[in-house]
Structures are given as C-alpha cells and as structure tokens.
Amino acid sequence: MYYVYILRLKNKDLYKGSTSDLKERIIYHRRGKVDSTKNKEPQLIHYECYFKKSDAERRERFLKTTEGMRLLRQQIRDTLNQSSSFNG
C-alpha cells in the first residue's frame, strides 16, 4: 500500500507527503528527522491509501496545487477547525 498524508504543523501550515510506510514516516516527522517539519510539532490529520505508487504520487502532486489545497481544506474543514487539539 502507498499513502498520501497530511500533517498539521504548530504554525497551522499543512504538510503533504506520500510514503509506503506511513507509521515509520510519521515517526520520522515527530523525531525531527524531516527538515520541513522539524520543530513544528506535526500532527497527522488525514491520510489516504492507494494500491499503486503512481496513484499516490499523482494525488500528492494534486494536493500541492492551489485547487487541490482548496478541495482538501473543504474535505477536512471540521478537523482544521478543531484548534484545541493542536494547541499542545
């Protein structure tokens, strides 16, 4: 399986990524081993799984576009509005 995932960072930015091992990748983020999310307290808020790596990569590229971000924010609006669970 291949995963596309969304992390919400301490500064409320969203990080989009893809991986074949979601559990291990989240551990890397939380341990500060990923420069883009280091010291930003990443929290997993959304993920999708795909059978084909190419599908996951295509979805990740789309989510990084303006239109993709707009649709993603609509899809996970309630999660984004729950600020109390992200204030640490």
C-alpha positions as CSV (number, residue, x, y, z in Angstrom):
1,M,0.0,0.0,0.0
2,Y,1.0,3.6,-0.6
3,Y,-0.2,6.5,1.4
4,V,-0.8,10.2,0.9
5,Y,-0.8,12.0,4.2
6,I,-1.5,15.5,5.6
7,L,0.2,16.9,8.7
8,R,-0.9,20.0,10.5
9,L,2.1,21.9,11.9
10,K,2.3,24.1,15.0
11,N,2.2,27.2,12.8
12,K,-1.1,25.8,11.3
13,D,0.5,25.1,7.9
14,L,-0.3,21.8,6.2
15,Y,2.4,19.4,5.0
16,K,1.6,17.0,2.3
17,G,3.6,13.8,1.6
18,S,3.5,10.3,0.4
19,T,5.1,7.1,1.6
20,S,4.9,3.3,1.5
21,D,5.3,3.1,5.3
22,L,3.0,5.6,7.0
23,K,3.7,4.6,10.6
24,E,7.5,4.9,10.1
25,R,7.2,8.2,8.2
26,I,5.2,9.8,11.0
27,I,7.8,8.7,13.5
28,Y,10.5,10.4,11.3
29,H,8.5,13.6,11.3
30,R,7.9,13.6,15.0
31,R,11.6,12.9,15.8
32,G,12.6,16.0,13.8
33,K,14.3,14.0,11.0
34,V,12.4,15.8,8.2
35,D,13.7,19.4,7.7
36,S,10.3,20.7,6.5
37,T,8.5,19.7,9.7
38,K,11.4,19.9,12.3
39,N,10.4,21.7,15.5
40,K,6.9,22.2,14.2
41,E,5.1,19.5,16.2
42,P,3.5,17.7,13.3
43,Q,0.1,16.0,13.8
44,L,-1.4,13.5,11.4
45,I,-4.8,14.8,10.4
46,H,-5.6,12.9,7.2
47,Y,-4.4,10.1,5.1
48,E,-5.5,8.1,2.0
49,C,-4.2,4.8,0.8
50,Y,-3.6,3.5,-2.7
51,F,-2.6,0.2,-4.3
52,K,-0.3,1.9,-6.8
53,K,2.6,4.2,-6.0
54,S,1.9,6.2,-9.1
55,D,-1.7,6.9,-7.9
56,A,-0.4,8.1,-4.5
57,E,2.3,10.3,-6.1
58,R,-0.3,11.8,-8.5
59,R,-2.7,12.6,-5.6
60,E,0.1,14.2,-3.6
61,R,1.1,16.4,-6.6
62,F,-2.6,17.5,-7.0
63,L,-2.9,18.3,-3.3
64,K,0.1,20.6,-3.6
65,T,-1.7,22.7,-6.2
66,T,-4.0,25.7,-5.4
67,E,-7.1,23.8,-6.5
68,G,-6.0,20.7,-4.6
69,M,-5.5,22.6,-1.4
70,R,-8.9,24.3,-1.7
71,L,-10.6,21.0,-2.1
72,L,-8.6,19.4,0.7
73,R,-9.5,22.2,3.1
74,Q,-13.2,21.7,2.2
75,Q,-12.9,18.0,2.8
76,I,-11.2,18.3,6.2
77,R,-12.7,21.6,7.3
78,D,-14.0,20.2,10.6
79,T,-10.6,18.7,11.5
80,L,-9.0,22.1,10.8
81,N,-11.4,23.9,12.9
82,Q,-10.7,21.8,16.0
83,S,-7.9,24.1,17.1
84,S,-7.9,22.9,20.7
85,S,-6.4,19.5,19.9
86,F,-3.5,21.2,18.1
87,N,-2.6,23.8,20.7
88,G,-0.5,21.3,22.7
